Amino acid sequence: MPENRDRCIALLKDAGCSPKVIAHCRAVCACAEEYARRCDLADPELVVTGALLHDIGRGSTHGIDHAQRGADLLREKGFPESVARIVECHTGAGLTADECTLLWLAPRDCMPRTIEEKIVTHADNLIAGTKRVTIDESIASASHLPEEIRERMRRLAQDVELLTQ
């Protein structure tokens, strides 16, 4: 497993991710691993890979499109679709195809559906920079988003917490 982590960190660096982004990805990975260990249904290796690479698109943009760009980059590099989907779906609590269109993104279903997608998305919501925060703090910091999106974040948190009890 250490070689997979080293490979992921090397990919982040090659993609142009800053040390700050890489530190964030490591913190999200540590959080996601905690959840994966508590859930018999999750593939821990997939969670680690997806969590480490979830922000690879930030090597080229810090905009809302970083998730789709990162997923496309991983697809081009031949990564499994399961990893690309984790990267594509990690924004907030996911985006519907209609929401993507409204944000000038490719109209893709970017809603987390698998347990691995949900775990990484939730873990990302619980890490601000490299600091662990509560879901309430995360939602409060997203006060600029519509209530529907913040409620989706809360439901995702409840779903992951239930699945990992």
C-alpha positions as CSV (number, residue, x, y, z in Angstrom):
1,M,0.0,0.0,0.0
2,P,2.8,2.6,0.6
3,E,3.8,2.3,-3.1
4,N,0.2,3.2,-4.1
5,R,0.3,6.2,-1.8
6,D,3.7,7.3,-3.2
7,R,2.4,6.9,-6.7
8,C,-0.6,9.0,-5.9
9,I,1.5,11.8,-4.4
10,A,3.8,11.7,-7.4
11,L,0.8,12.1,-9.7
12,L,-0.5,15.1,-7.7
13,K,3.0,16.7,-8.1
14,D,3.2,15.9,-11.8
15,A,-0.3,17.4,-12.3
16,G,1.0,20.7,-10.7
17,C,-0.7,20.5,-7.3
18,S,0.8,22.7,-4.7
19,P,2.2,21.4,-1.3
20,K,-0.9,22.9,0.3
21,V,-3.3,20.9,-1.9
22,I,-1.2,17.7,-1.4
23,A,-1.3,18.2,2.4
24,H,-5.1,18.6,2.1
25,C,-5.4,15.4,0.1
26,R,-3.3,13.5,2.7
27,A,-5.6,14.8,5.5
28,V,-8.8,13.8,3.6
29,C,-7.2,10.4,3.0
30,A,-6.6,9.9,6.7
31,C,-10.2,10.9,7.5
32,A,-11.6,8.7,4.8
33,E,-9.5,5.7,5.9
34,E,-11.0,6.0,9.4
35,Y,-14.5,5.6,7.8
36,A,-13.4,2.8,5.4
37,R,-12.0,0.8,8.3
38,R,-15.4,0.9,10.0
39,C,-17.3,-0.2,7.0
40,D,-17.2,-3.7,5.8
41,L,-18.8,-2.7,2.5
42,A,-16.0,-0.3,1.4
43,D,-12.9,-1.1,-0.6
44,P,-10.2,0.5,1.6
45,E,-7.6,0.6,-1.3
46,L,-10.1,2.4,-3.5
47,V,-10.9,4.9,-0.7
48,V,-7.2,5.6,-0.2
49,T,-6.6,6.1,-3.9
50,G,-9.7,8.2,-4.5
51,A,-9.1,10.3,-1.4
52,L,-5.4,11.0,-2.3
53,L,-6.3,12.0,-5.9
54,H,-9.7,13.7,-5.2
55,D,-8.2,17.2,-5.8
56,I,-5.8,16.3,-8.7
57,G,-7.7,18.8,-10.9
58,R,-6.5,21.6,-8.7
59,G,-3.2,21.3,-10.4
60,S,-4.8,23.1,-13.3
61,T,-7.7,25.0,-11.8
62,H,-9.1,26.0,-8.4
63,G,-12.5,26.6,-9.9
64,I,-15.6,24.4,-9.5
65,D,-14.5,22.5,-12.6
66,H,-11.5,21.0,-10.8
67,A,-13.5,17.8,-10.1
68,Q,-14.4,17.1,-13.7
69,R,-11.0,18.1,-14.9
70,G,-9.3,15.8,-12.4
71,A,-11.6,12.9,-13.4
72,D,-10.9,13.4,-17.0
73,L,-7.2,13.5,-16.4
74,L,-7.4,10.2,-14.5
75,R,-9.4,8.6,-17.3
76,E,-6.8,9.8,-19.8
77,K,-4.1,8.1,-17.7
78,G,-6.1,4.8,-17.7
79,F,-7.3,4.8,-14.1
80,P,-10.3,2.7,-13.3
81,E,-13.7,4.5,-13.7
82,S,-14.3,3.8,-9.9
83,V,-11.4,6.2,-9.1
84,A,-12.4,8.8,-11.7
85,R,-16.0,8.8,-10.3
86,I,-14.7,9.5,-6.7
87,V,-12.8,12.5,-8.0
88,E,-15.8,13.6,-10.2
89,C,-18.4,13.4,-7.4
90,H,-16.5,14.8,-4.4
91,T,-17.7,18.4,-4.7
92,G,-19.9,19.4,-1.7
93,A,-22.3,16.5,-1.7
94,G,-22.3,16.0,-5.4
95,L,-23.9,17.8,-8.3
96,T,-26.8,16.7,-10.5
97,A,-26.3,17.0,-14.3
98,D,-28.7,20.0,-14.2
99,E,-26.6,21.7,-11.5
100,C,-23.5,21.0,-13.6
101,T,-25.1,22.8,-16.6
102,L,-26.1,25.8,-14.5
103,L,-22.4,26.0,-13.3
104,W,-21.1,25.8,-16.9
105,L,-19.8,22.4,-16.4
106,A,-20.2,19.3,-18.6
107,P,-23.8,18.0,-17.9
108,R,-22.8,14.9,-16.0
109,D,-24.3,13.1,-13.1
110,C,-21.8,13.9,-10.4
111,M,-23.7,12.5,-7.4
112,P,-21.8,10.2,-5.1
113,R,-23.6,6.8,-5.2
114,T,-21.1,4.1,-4.1
115,I,-20.0,3.8,-0.5
116,E,-16.4,4.8,-1.6
117,E,-17.7,7.9,-3.4
118,K,-19.7,8.9,-0.3
119,I,-16.9,8.3,2.2
120,V,-14.4,10.4,0.2
121,T,-17.0,13.2,-0.3
122,H,-17.9,13.2,3.3
123,A,-14.3,13.2,4.4
124,D,-13.5,16.1,2.1
125,N,-16.4,18.0,3.8
126,L,-14.8,17.3,7.2
127,I,-11.4,18.7,6.3
128,A,-10.8,22.4,6.0
129,G,-7.2,22.7,4.7
130,T,-5.7,20.1,6.9
131,K,-7.9,20.7,10.0
132,R,-10.7,18.3,10.9
133,V,-14.0,20.2,11.4
134,T,-17.6,19.1,12.2
135,I,-20.2,18.7,9.6
136,D,-22.0,21.6,11.2
137,E,-18.9,23.8,10.8
138,S,-18.6,22.6,7.2
139,I,-22.2,23.4,6.4
140,A,-21.9,26.8,8.1
141,S,-18.9,27.7,6.0
142,A,-21.0,26.8,2.9
143,S,-23.7,29.4,3.8
144,H,-23.3,30.9,0.3
145,L,-24.7,27.8,-1.2
146,P,-28.5,27.1,-1.6
147,E,-30.2,25.5,1.4
148,E,-30.9,22.4,-0.8
149,I,-27.2,21.8,-1.3
150,R,-26.4,22.3,2.4
151,E,-29.2,19.8,3.3
152,R,-27.7,17.4,0.8
153,M,-24.4,17.7,2.7
154,R,-26.2,16.9,6.0
155,R,-27.9,13.9,4.5
156,L,-24.7,12.6,3.1
157,A,-23.0,12.9,6.5
158,Q,-25.9,11.0,8.1
159,D,-25.7,8.3,5.5
160,V,-22.0,7.8,5.9
161,E,-22.2,7.9,9.7
162,L,-24.9,5.2,9.6
163,L,-23.0,3.0,7.2
164,T,-19.9,3.1,9.3
165,Q,-21.3,2.5,12.8
